[in-house]
């Protein structure tokens, strides 16, 4: 996925029905937030609005995925990047919270409690620097990630900082786009923790099944869902001669793993580095969704990203319409 560095930190609806992720349904929408993708392309640093505003406006969106933890094992504390929204974080007053992002923390809680959203935190991105020196380091880091961003047990003695304060995400997403040593150890530890805590673990693999850099972990670690990137990937994008085979492979994977796969799409033609790298106009998108929905383990559509969709005529609304139409036949 794209990463836009506008700001980064080194860490030591009344009357409306709002959506929430439902694994039993095929009409879920997952949307990434945090990178101001549209603003970067349009040279508008403040185009991306706070997470809470998108949750309020996005009645059709079930999952918001906060992007990104660029490097979970950076010296002292993870490296986070939320583009223009990261500038609202501040240096903390003590070692327990070296960086504090109270606005994002408040938005997470509001999104969950007021707007019924599922909130995930994603690690990696196209510019992510995920690396672990050993299996032990990877396992320890996974525990630290939970202690910082999940709901730690009351007797935790980790002393981990809490950048989002008392807010806790509903799970973690892994979007690693290069080979990483000990990634399997890290992901498996996160899986163990999220299972115990009734939280989600997802991944955002590339659509070429056999070539995906995360194939080792998607083969060995149980994920609740995968947000497959059917863009920036040549023949497996919709319209390519390998698209149907790629969908079939991810359906086979999801069936074997008792998981769900999402059709990952750019939310506008400026959401990818080059044009015509997977963006679908509404009619083509509806056809692609209709085809994917014939698969038993299809879970919905993932969109990159919020800034693109909300500034492209609310593209997600058209996606939801397509999902609901095909859901009812």
Secondary structure, 3 states (H helix, E strand, C coil): CCCCCCCCEECCCCCCCCCCCCCCCCCEEEEEECCCHHHHHHCCCCCCCCHHHHHHHCCCCCEEEEEEEEECCCCCCCEECCHHHHHHCEECCCHHHCEECHHHHHHHHHHHHCCCCEEEEEEEECCCCCCCCCHHHHHHHHHHHHHHHCCCCCCCCCCCCCCCCCCCCCEEEEEECCCCCCHHHHHHHHHHHHHHCCCEEEECCECCHHHCCCHHHHHHCCCCEEEEECCCCHHHCCCCCCHHHHHHHHHHHHHHHCCEEEEEEECCCCCCCCCCCCCCCHHHHHHHHHHHCCCCCEEEEEEECHHHHHCCCCHHHHHHHHHHHHHCC
